Amino acid sequence: MKAGPPLAVMTHRLAATPAEFMEAVAVAALVNDVLLLHGQRASARALLAFQGEAGKVERNRLQLAAVCAWLLADAGFLDLHIDHADLLRALVEAPADLAATSAAAKFIADPERREELARVVLARLAYLPAGETPAQATDRLSAISGVQRRALLDASRIAEKRAREIRAALAAKAAQDSADKWTRE
């Protein structure tokens, strides 16, 4: 993994995200503009991922895509000469992952969510925050990741449900054994 921009620069940029990016309806145009800044072009087909329905979850994902576009328009990212496919993948995958955990506005307003967004985008691009080792970057992302926290909660719910089912089955078996014992005597 290569060194990317400093984390402080990225989180500062996210904190300064213009309000218009939260109201952006032409996210595909923003994505195309970012690709042009990086000296690349997006196909009309690739831009379809940034045109969505009016549903709440989809709107959140598109708002996050707009915020990611704002972040990737920073000079620190422009200097990296990121591959076209990697940029598009990051602009599709990072918002999709993060939209399930928090509202887009939180990724601008909350310092920990800003850090998470910056780290997720960097990770999707196979970059590290400047000055961090791969282990440090991985540990910190794991510590603040809403995606990982949600996965752990889901796994915990599944495990608890399974434990309840096992307890119920054991109780039913014990009751059946007790009933069988009384009917044999």
C-alpha atoms as a printed R data frame, in Angstrom:
    type eleno elety resid chain resno       x       y       z
1   ATOM     1    CA   MET     A     1   0.000   0.000   0.000
2   ATOM     2    CA   LYS     A     2   1.167   3.476  -0.842
3   ATOM     3    CA   ALA     A     3   0.966   6.627   1.267
4   ATOM     4    CA   GLY     A     4  -1.967   8.885   0.580
5   ATOM     5    CA   PRO     A     5  -2.785  12.355   1.851
6   ATOM     6    CA   PRO     A     6  -2.541  13.146   5.579
7   ATOM     7    CA   LEU     A     7  -5.646  12.189   7.526
8   ATOM     8    CA   ALA     A     8  -5.931  15.673   9.055
9   ATOM     9    CA   VAL     A     9  -6.124  17.253   5.600
10  ATOM    10    CA   MET     A    10  -8.863  14.845   4.521
11  ATOM    11    CA   THR     A    11 -10.975  15.256   7.664
12  ATOM    12    CA   HIS     A    12 -10.608  19.039   7.460
13  ATOM    13    CA   ARG     A    13 -11.805  18.952   3.852
14  ATOM    14    CA   LEU     A    14 -14.772  16.774   4.833
15  ATOM    15    CA   ALA     A    15 -15.683  19.199   7.615
16  ATOM    16    CA   ALA     A    16 -15.698  21.968   5.003
17  ATOM    17    CA   THR     A    17 -17.988  20.109   2.583
18  ATOM    18    CA   PRO     A    18 -20.276  22.678   0.960
19  ATOM    19    CA   ALA     A    19 -23.958  22.280   1.843
20  ATOM    20    CA   GLU     A    20 -24.754  21.984  -1.870
21  ATOM    21    CA   PHE     A    21 -23.133  18.551  -1.874
22  ATOM    22    CA   MET     A    22 -25.801  17.308   0.521
23  ATOM    23    CA   GLU     A    23 -28.485  18.600  -1.821
24  ATOM    24    CA   ALA     A    24 -26.790  17.418  -4.997
25  ATOM    25    CA   VAL     A    25 -29.200  15.858  -7.418
26  ATOM    26    CA   ALA     A    26 -26.707  15.454 -10.254
27  ATOM    27    CA   VAL     A    27 -24.297  13.123  -8.472
28  ATOM    28    CA   ALA     A    28 -23.323  11.500 -11.779
29  ATOM    29    CA   ALA     A    29 -22.167  14.919 -13.010
30  ATOM    30    CA   LEU     A    30 -20.115  15.436  -9.838
31  ATOM    31    CA   VAL     A    31 -18.478  12.034 -10.273
32  ATOM    32    CA   ASN     A    32 -17.728  12.786 -13.900
33  ATOM    33    CA   ASP     A    33 -16.206  16.149 -12.900
34  ATOM    34    CA   VAL     A    34 -13.956  14.438 -10.353
35  ATOM    35    CA   LEU     A    35 -12.808  11.954 -12.955
36  ATOM    36    CA   LEU     A    36 -12.069  14.838 -15.334
37  ATOM    37    CA   LEU     A    37  -9.998  16.512 -12.599
38  ATOM    38    CA   HIS     A    38  -8.031  13.265 -12.421
39  ATOM    39    CA   GLY     A    39  -7.571  13.393 -16.213
40  ATOM    40    CA   GLN     A    40 -10.064  10.624 -16.894
41  ATOM    41    CA   ARG     A    41 -13.524  10.115 -18.316
42  ATOM    42    CA   ALA     A    42 -16.443   8.020 -17.160
43  ATOM    43    CA   SER     A    43 -18.637   6.092 -19.548
44  ATOM    44    CA   ALA     A    44 -22.361   6.758 -19.495
45  ATOM    45    CA   ARG     A    45 -22.806   3.194 -18.275
46  ATOM    46    CA   ALA     A    46 -20.434   3.714 -15.319
47  ATOM    47    CA   LEU     A    47 -22.324   6.846 -14.329
48  ATOM    48    CA   LEU     A    48 -25.610   4.926 -14.028
49  ATOM    49    CA   ALA     A    49 -24.484   3.840 -10.540
50  ATOM    50    CA   PHE     A    50 -24.854   7.466  -9.462
51  ATOM    51    CA   GLN     A    51 -28.429   7.919 -10.607
52  ATOM    52    CA   GLY     A    52 -30.893   6.505  -8.144
53  ATOM    53    CA   GLU     A    53 -34.395   6.316  -6.882
54  ATOM    54    CA   ALA     A    54 -35.877   8.757  -4.407
55  ATOM    55    CA   GLY     A    55 -35.827   6.276  -1.491
56  ATOM    56    CA   LYS     A    56 -34.251   7.281   1.812
57  ATOM    57    CA   VAL     A    57 -31.410   4.709   1.721
58  ATOM    58    CA   GLU     A    58 -30.635   5.447  -1.915
59  ATOM    59    CA   ARG     A    59 -30.627   9.200  -1.265
60  ATOM    60    CA   ASN     A    60 -28.185   8.680   1.604
61  ATOM    61    CA   ARG     A    61 -25.890   6.602  -0.629
62  ATOM    62    CA   LEU     A    62 -25.971   9.247  -3.348
63  ATOM    63    CA   GLN     A    63 -25.268  12.025  -0.832
64  ATOM    64    CA   LEU     A    64 -22.285  10.023   0.397
65  ATOM    65    CA   ALA     A    65 -21.111   9.567  -3.195
66  ATOM    66    CA   ALA     A    66 -21.256  13.357  -3.605
67  ATOM    67    CA   VAL     A    67 -19.241  13.817  -0.386
68  ATOM    68    CA   CYS     A    68 -16.691  11.245  -1.573
69  ATOM    69    CA   ALA     A    69 -16.444  13.129  -4.878
70  ATOM    70    CA   TRP     A    70 -15.735  16.313  -2.918
71  ATOM    71    CA   LEU     A    71 -13.008  14.522  -0.967
72  ATOM    72    CA   LEU     A    72 -11.407  13.012  -4.074
73  ATOM    73    CA   ALA     A    73 -11.299  16.431  -5.759
74  ATOM    74    CA   ASP     A    74  -8.680  17.495  -3.186
75  ATOM    75    CA   ALA     A    75  -5.183  18.249  -4.510
76  ATOM    76    CA   GLY     A    76  -3.762  15.531  -2.252
77  ATOM    77    CA   PHE     A    77  -5.711  12.933  -4.230
78  ATOM    78    CA   LEU     A    78  -5.142  14.597  -7.611
79  ATOM    79    CA   ASP     A    79  -1.371  14.306  -7.082
80  ATOM    80    CA   LEU     A    80  -1.648  10.522  -6.650
81  ATOM    81    CA   HIS     A    81  -2.693   9.819 -10.274
82  ATOM    82    CA   ILE     A    82  -5.236   7.180  -9.243
83  ATOM    83    CA   ASP     A    83  -6.409   4.671 -11.840
84  ATOM    84    CA   HIS     A    84  -9.837   5.291 -13.401
85  ATOM    85    CA   ALA     A    85 -11.273   1.916 -12.354
86  ATOM    86    CA   ASP     A    86 -10.035   2.378  -8.776
87  ATOM    87    CA   LEU     A    87 -11.642   5.822  -8.534
88  ATOM    88    CA   LEU     A    88 -14.976   4.558  -9.805
89  ATOM    89    CA   ARG     A    89 -14.870   1.520  -7.524
90  ATOM    90    CA   ALA     A    90 -14.166   3.727  -4.489
91  ATOM    91    CA   LEU     A    91 -16.968   6.106  -5.461
92  ATOM    92    CA   VAL     A    92 -19.414   3.205  -5.752
93  ATOM    93    CA   GLU     A    93 -18.337   0.927  -2.897
94  ATOM    94    CA   ALA     A    94 -17.434   3.348  -0.085
95  ATOM    95    CA   PRO     A    95 -20.828   5.147  -0.136
96  ATOM    96    CA   ALA     A    96 -22.700   1.848  -0.434
97  ATOM    97    CA   ASP     A    97 -20.919   0.443   2.638
98  ATOM    98    CA   LEU     A    98 -21.233   3.585   4.728
99  ATOM    99    CA   ALA     A    99 -24.830   4.456   3.812
100 ATOM   100    CA   ALA     A   100 -26.054   1.480   5.799
101 ATOM   101    CA   THR     A   101 -24.418   2.727   9.007
102 ATOM   102    CA   SER     A   102 -25.127   6.470   9.285
103 ATOM   103    CA   ALA     A   103 -26.735   9.425   7.605
104 ATOM   104    CA   ALA     A   104 -24.510  11.240   5.132
105 ATOM   105    CA   ALA     A   105 -24.658  14.426   7.205
106 ATOM   106    CA   LYS     A   106 -22.952  12.615  10.106
107 ATOM   107    CA   PHE     A   107 -19.924  11.948   7.903
108 ATOM   108    CA   ILE     A   108 -19.489  15.698   7.689
109 ATOM   109    CA   ALA     A   109 -20.540  16.800  11.178
110 ATOM   110    CA   ASP     A   110 -19.061  14.068  13.397
111 ATOM   111    CA   PRO     A   111 -15.237  13.896  13.705
112 ATOM   112    CA   GLU     A   112 -15.154  10.111  14.098
113 ATOM   113    CA   ARG     A   113 -17.425   9.558  11.094
114 ATOM   114    CA   ARG     A   114 -15.271  11.968   9.019
115 ATOM   115    CA   GLU     A   115 -12.234   9.899   9.934
116 ATOM   116    CA   GLU     A   116 -14.076   6.710   9.055
117 ATOM   117    CA   LEU     A   117 -15.097   8.055   5.641
118 ATOM   118    CA   ALA     A   118 -11.559   9.235   4.866
119 ATOM   119    CA   ARG     A   119 -10.076   5.894   5.943
120 ATOM   120    CA   VAL     A   120 -12.638   3.858   3.997
121 ATOM   121    CA   VAL     A   121 -11.976   5.835   0.803
122 ATOM   122    CA   LEU     A   122  -8.229   5.443   1.262
123 ATOM   123    CA   ALA     A   123  -8.583   1.723   1.916
124 ATOM   124    CA   ARG     A   124 -10.758   1.280  -1.196
125 ATOM   125    CA   LEU     A   125  -7.990   2.955  -3.194
126 ATOM   126    CA   ALA     A   126  -5.278   0.809  -1.519
127 ATOM   127    CA   TYR     A   127  -3.649   3.823   0.127
128 ATOM   128    CA   LEU     A   128  -2.687   4.553   3.714
129 ATOM   129    CA   PRO     A   129  -2.999   7.853   5.535
130 ATOM   130    CA   ALA     A   130   0.370   9.620   5.305
131 ATOM   131    CA   GLY     A   131   2.690   8.587   8.132
132 ATOM   132    CA   GLU     A   132   0.821   5.402   9.104
133 ATOM   133    CA   THR     A   133   1.892   1.798   8.756
134 ATOM   134    CA   PRO     A   134  -0.533  -0.759   7.327
135 ATOM   135    CA   ALA     A   135  -1.076  -2.186  10.822
136 ATOM   136    CA   GLN     A   136  -1.836   1.247  12.291
137 ATOM   137    CA   ALA     A   137  -4.261   2.098   9.485
138 ATOM   138    CA   THR     A   138  -6.050  -1.250   9.765
139 ATOM   139    CA   ASP     A   139  -6.304  -1.078  13.552
140 ATOM   140    CA   ARG     A   140  -7.678   2.453  13.545
141 ATOM   141    CA   LEU     A   141 -10.231   1.726  10.824
142 ATOM   142    CA   SER     A   142 -11.363  -1.368  12.725
143 ATOM   143    CA   ALA     A   143 -11.737   0.680  15.907
144 ATOM   144    CA   ILE     A   144 -14.002   3.333  14.366
145 ATOM   145    CA   SER     A   145 -15.755   1.408  11.612
146 ATOM   146    CA   GLY     A   146 -19.526   1.598  11.744
147 ATOM   147    CA   VAL     A   147 -19.650  -1.126   9.090
148 ATOM   148    CA   GLN     A   148 -17.658  -3.505  11.293
149 ATOM   149    CA   ARG     A   149 -19.635  -2.483  14.377
150 ATOM   150    CA   ARG     A   150 -22.871  -3.260  12.527
151 ATOM   151    CA   ALA     A   151 -21.515  -6.627  11.356
152 ATOM   152    CA   LEU     A   152 -20.555  -7.494  14.944
153 ATOM   153    CA   LEU     A   153 -24.011  -6.510  16.210
154 ATOM   154    CA   ASP     A   154 -25.670  -8.595  13.502
155 ATOM   155    CA   ALA     A   155 -23.453 -11.585  14.343
156 ATOM   156    CA   SER     A   156 -24.239 -11.113  18.026
157 ATOM   157    CA   ARG     A   157 -27.989 -11.050  17.329
158 ATOM   158    CA   ILE     A   158 -27.727 -14.220  15.263
159 ATOM   159    CA   ALA     A   159 -25.695 -15.961  17.970
160 ATOM   160    CA   GLU     A   160 -28.180 -14.902  20.674
161 ATOM   161    CA   LYS     A   161 -31.120 -16.119  18.571
162 ATOM   162    CA   ARG     A   162 -29.380 -19.458  18.044
163 ATOM   163    CA   ALA     A   163 -28.630 -19.728  21.782
164 ATOM   164    CA   ARG     A   164 -32.343 -19.088  22.563
165 ATOM   165    CA   GLU     A   165 -33.341 -21.772  20.077
166 ATOM   166    CA   ILE     A   166 -30.919 -24.251  21.636
167 ATOM   167    CA   ARG     A   167 -32.164 -23.423  25.162
168 ATOM   168    CA   ALA     A   168 -35.762 -23.873  24.023
169 ATOM   169    CA   ALA     A   169 -34.922 -27.186  22.345
170 ATOM   170    CA   LEU     A   170 -33.099 -28.401  25.480
171 ATOM   171    CA   ALA     A   171 -36.026 -27.368  27.677
172 ATOM   172    CA   ALA     A   172 -38.475 -29.157  25.373
173 ATOM   173    CA   LYS     A   173 -36.280 -32.261  25.395
174 ATOM   174    CA   ALA     A   174 -36.041 -32.170  29.198
175 ATOM   175    CA   ALA     A   175 -39.825 -31.803  29.463
176 ATOM   176    CA   GLN     A   176 -40.325 -34.693  27.052
177 ATOM   177    CA   ASP     A   177 -37.850 -36.862  28.989
178 ATOM   178    CA   SER     A   178 -39.640 -36.011  32.235
179 ATOM   179    CA   ALA     A   179 -43.029 -36.842  30.707
180 ATOM   180    CA   ASP     A   180 -41.682 -40.121  29.313
181 ATOM   181    CA   LYS     A   181 -40.296 -41.012  32.766
182 ATOM   182    CA   TRP     A   182 -43.688 -40.454  34.413
183 ATOM   183    CA   THR     A   183 -45.577 -42.453  31.811
184 ATOM   184    CA   ARG     A   184 -43.206 -45.457  32.140
185 ATOM   185    CA   GLU     A   185 -43.525 -45.683  35.897
